[in-house]
């Protein structure tokens, strides 16, 4: 699996929200996810485009960060990357990254289908 995955995160017909608002709301609602404001600002500056960083707590002392940046193709499309921790002794393997992306996609689909958010993900 590629290091970057392109996602289409489209708000529902009546919703007037951006993909980043959906991501922030998702992180607020889902107990194992957090929106990292300062990291998001840094990631946006680094990428030169609107961005967000969400943290997923796998266990009490184990977490992984997901970086999202607006794709130039379409404002409803974001590029997703699983970020390596700066203090990590080893980098995540491609299989670990793929599993983590699947974890995010499953959680986001559950969030959207439960009606907590409005939109679709592809």
N, C-alpha and C positions, 0 to 999 in steps of 0.2 A: 504494500500500500504506500502511496506517495506520502511524503512528509507533510504536505498541505492538501486539505480536502476542501473543495468548493461546495458550499451549501446554499441552497435557495431557501430563505426563511421569509415567507410572504405572509404579512398580516391578513386577517380575514377581510372580506369585502367592506364591512362597515367600520373596521378599525383604522384609525389614523395614527398608527405607531410605526416606528422604525424597527428594523431587526435588532438593533442594539437595545431598544426599550424592551423588546420581548426577552432578550437574553438577561437583562438586569432583573426583570420581573421573575423570570424563571429561577434565577439565583436567589431571589428574596423568598420565593415560595418553597423551593425544594430544600429540605433540611441538610443535605450533604453538599450543597453547592453555595458558593459565596461570590459576590461581585467585588473585585479588588479595584477600588477607585484610583489610587495613586499608580498602581501597576498599569492600569488601563490607559491613564494619561501618558505614562512613559512609553508604553507599547505603541500608542497612536503617534507620538512624536518620532519614535524609531522608524515606524513604517510610513510616515508621511500621509496618513489617511485615518479616518475615524476607526477606532478599535476598542476592544474590550478584553479584559482578562477575567476568566472565571476559575475559581479554585474548587476542585472536587476532593472532598475528604474521603479517602478509601477506608481509613482506620484512624483512631484518635491521633496518632503521630505520623501518619502517612497521607500525603496529598500529592496531587498533580495539578498543574495549571494548564488551562486551555487558552490560547490566544486567538482572537477573532479580529479580522481587519476587513473593512469594506472593499469589495472587489470593484475594479474599474469598469467591469462589464455592465453591471446593473446594481443600483442602490439597494435592491432587496436581496442581493447575493453577498455572502461573506466568505472569506477564506478562513479555515480553521486549521490551527497547528497545535499539536501537543508539545508543550514547552518543557525542556529539560530543566531540572532544578539547578541553579548555579552551584550549589554545594554537593551535588550528586557525585558519588565516586564512580559510577558507571552510567552511561547513557542508556535511555530506553531502547529496546530492540524494536525492529519494525513490527513484529507480532504483538508486542506490548502496546505499541502506539495504536495498532488496528483494534485491539481489544478495548482500549480506552475510548477511542472514537465511537465504537459500537455502544459502549456504556453511555456516552453523552447522547447519542442518537436515540437510544431506547428511552432514556430519561426525558428528553425533550418531546418525543412522540407521546409518551404517557402524560406529560404536562399539558400538551396541546389537546389531546383527546379527552382529558378530564374536564375541559372547559375552563381551566385556570387561565389559559392564554388563548388568544385568537389567532389562528394562522395555520400554515402548512409548512412542512420542511421536506426538502428533496435533496 
